[in-house]
Amino acid sequence: MPINASPFFERAQADYENAQTTDQKIICLKKMIVLAPKHKSSENLLANLKTRLKKLKYSKEKEDKSGKSSFKGIKKEDMQAIIIGKTNTGKSSLLKMLTNAEPKISEFKFTTTHPVIGMMNFATTSIQLIENPAIDSDYYNKGLTHTADTLLLLITDLEQIKEIEPFLKKAPLKKLLIYNSIKTEDLRKLRATLKSKYKKYNSIIISTKTKENIDELKNKIFQSFDKIRVYTKQPNKKQKETRPIILKPNSTIEDVAEKILHGFSKKVKQTKIWGPSSKFSGQKVGLKHKLKDMDVVEFKTG
C-alpha cells in the first residue's frame, strides 16, 4: 500500500481485486492511476499500474477479435440465452421471474455490475439464462453476447432497439425481442408496429409487473435453440430418465453414447429406440441411426 493512499484509492484497489472481467479491471486500474498519490515514493507504484493497464488493454483487444468472454466461472450449458438491454428495463426482474436466480433489483441505475446466472426449467430441460450488465454501463460484457446461443433483447421503448443494434454485429443469429410493458400503452398498436417495422425480429410483449405472457415467453426461448431432446432408459425398465440429453438435429445414437461418456459408444453391443424416429417400439438400430426430438434410447453393453 503506498504512503498516504486515500480511502478512494483503497476502494478502487479493492474493486480491482474483485473484478471479474477485463473491462472491469481496466476501469478500476484507470481509477487507481488517477487516485494514486503523486510524489517521489509513489513513482514505482504508478509505473506498475500503467504497465498492468497496458497489458490489460492488449488482452482486451485480443478478446474483442476472438469474441471470447473474459468472465471466469461461467460454464456454458447445452442451451444458453443472454438477456441484454439498457439499464432499468427490468432485466433482473425478468431473470428472477424465469429462473431460480436472486439478482439485486433496484430502481437505481446500473445495479447489476457482473453477469448473473439462473436456470430456467421448461419442457423437461434446463436452460441457462444470464443477465448481462446494461449495455450503457462500464460493466457490459461483450464476450457473453457474442458467444450466446440466443439473445434476449429486453426493451421498454421502441427507440431502444436502435441503441442495442450496434452491440449485435458479432452476435448470434437467434434473437428474441422482448418488449417489457411497464406503462399504459396501446398494445394493439404496439404489436402492429413490431410486426411491420421490426419484422426481422421474433418479438413478444410481456410485463414483469403483471407477469403477462411469461409462459409464452418461456416457450419462445425454448423453441429458439433448435435442439432435440433424447431420453435414455435402462434395460428391463419401463420408465425413462426424467432429464433428456440435448443434441443438435440429425444427431445419431453414437452422439448420445459419447455425450453420456467419452468412449462409451465402443462398449455398446445393442441399441433399442422408442419414439418418432423408430419404425416400431423397441426397434434395434445401429450407432449411425439419426434421432428425432423426444426419442428414447436403451443401451446394452454386455
C-alpha positions, 0 to 999 in steps of 0.5 A: 500500500503506498504512503498516504493512499486515500480511502478512494484509492483503497476502494478502487484497489479493492474493486480491482481485486474483485473484478471479474472481467477485463473491462472491469479491471481496466476501469478500476486500474484507470481509477487507481492511476488517477487516485494514486498519490503523486510524489517521489515514493509513489513513482514505482507504484504508478509505473506498475499500474500503467504497465498492468493497464497496458497489458490489460488493454492488449488482452482486451483487444485480443478478446474483442477479435476472438469474441471470447468472454473474459468472465471466469466461472461461467460454464456454458450449458447445452442451451444458453440465452443472454438477456441484454438491454439498457439499464432499468428495463427490468432485466433482473426482474425478468431473470428472477421471474424465469429462473431460480436466480436472486439478482439485486433489483433496484430502481437505481441505475446500473445495479447489476455490475457482473453477469448473473446466472439462473436456470430456467426449467421448461419442457423437461430441460434446463436452460441457462439464462444470464443477465448481462450488465446494461449495455450503457454501463462500464460493466457490459460484457461483450464476450457473453453476447457474442458467444450466446446461443440466443439473445434476449433483447429486453426493451421498454421503448421502441427507440431502444432497439436502435441503441442495442443494434450496434452491440449485435454485429458479432452476435448470434443469429437467434434473437428474441425481442422482448418488449417489457410493458411497464406503462399504459400503452396501446398494445394493439398498436404496439404489436402492429408496429413490431410486426411491420417495422421490426419484422426481422425480429421474433418479438413478444410483449410481456410485463414483469409487473403483471407477469403477462405472457411469461409462459409464452415467453418461456416457450419462445426461448425454448423453441429458439435453440433448435435442439432435440431432446433424447431420453435414455432408459435402462434395460428391463425398465419401463420408465425413462430418465426424467432429464433428456440429453440435448443434441443438435438435429440429425444427431445419431445414437453414437452422439448420445453414447459419447455425450453420456461418456467419452468412449462409451459408444465402443462398449455398446453391443445393442441399441433399442429406440422408442419414439418418432424416429423408430419404425416400431417400439423397441426397434434395434438400430445401429450407432449411425441411426439419426434421432428425432426430438423426444426419442428414447434410447436403451443401451446394452453393453454386455 
